[in-house]
Amino acid sequence: MGALPPDPRPLRDRVPGRAGLTLDALFVAEHVLGGPLAGRLWGGCRERARRRVVEALRASGPGRTVPVQQVADLSPEAFAECHLRPGVPVVFRGRAAAWPALARWSRAFFQREYGSDPAVIFDPSQAGSPGCGLSTTTLGDVLARIDDPDPPYARFHPLLDRHPELLHDLDRAWLDSMRVRASFGGFPFHTLFLGPKGSSTPIHCAGNENLFVQVQGRKRWRFWRPDARFVLDPRANRAPAKACPVDPDAPDEAVWPGFEELDHWQVVLEPGDVLYVPAYAWHHVVNLDQTLGAATRWTSVPNSVRQAPLYFALEFLNTRPTLFRTMFPKGELDVTTLLAEAHGDGAGGRRPTPSTRTSG
Ligand SMILES: O=C(O)CCC(=O)C(=O)O
């Protein structure tokens, strides 16, 4: 076997520690005080720290694209050591090719069996606007419109937990062996993605990890390490997910300085592949075809603390919604609604800076 390509360089090896500490301290202040007040008080200080980060990144060379490591299978122990603990993605090529979901699940199958199921649609490009791009329809409607010019994208749909008979179409023994034995990952939940061709999910990160089964079509994933936050500059939105609206295919250097200097992992999933998505790894996803995918998600406290201790600690101070409501939702856990709450009403997008801030 040839040598593996190097992993993306952590930012701590490339930027001055003090600038990173300053940005983290200001993030905590923003989390506690709210964006507008923290921006008014310390916006200039944050901009200076970001400038130092960007200068150091530019001096350490252009960003590298590194392929996500590919394997046929791993023991739970090897998976834990090489991927769960260090927070490194991996793709199990073809691991799910013989699972019943690959043969049974299709647009027609879901249309026929589950077409009347409610589907909450959240359009992240509308994040921060009143109503924040949230609408409710049925799965049947989503599927019927999937070839339309501006089709809805059903992300994070709770169909599998609503209809647990569908879970038998996945190899749960394998998924459980990777999740539980290797990472103390309790309380799994599942989300389905029915993506129109060309749709995408902007860069975001969250504390849960997942094993993503690609059932139909091809999906391109990009991953950045958690400390890319010094460049991605997310809002401290007191919510379980953080986001950054930069378009990785056409980043605006004036708005996102340093983005092109970040290293990242990249992979295109094919039907039958299973991808490990680490806790707090920033990721961006594009559906190259019409796609169908299912994620088994969980939270592992040790992994979350290892990957992003600050973000993990701040989860306890969340208000949009609180950690308690995330863990014990009334009724079913619908991630789409949580995301909309996190990114709605002024909480999404890029933070106002001294130069771009409007009133308030
Ligand atoms: O497939 C997508 O569009 C997004 C998937 C994702 O972000 C996730 O599973 O965490």
The ligand as a Gaussian input file, in Angstrom:
#p B3LYP/6-31G(d) Opt

LIG

0 1
 O      -26.318000      15.869000       2.660000
 C      -26.423000      17.039000       3.005000
 O      -26.901000      17.902000       2.279000
 C      -25.944000      17.473000       4.372000
 C      -25.515000      16.330000       5.239000
 C      -24.970000      16.805000       6.534000
 O      -24.596000      17.932000       6.695000
 C      -24.847000      15.879000       7.650000
 O      -25.285000      14.725000       7.558000
 O      -24.307000      16.299000       8.689000

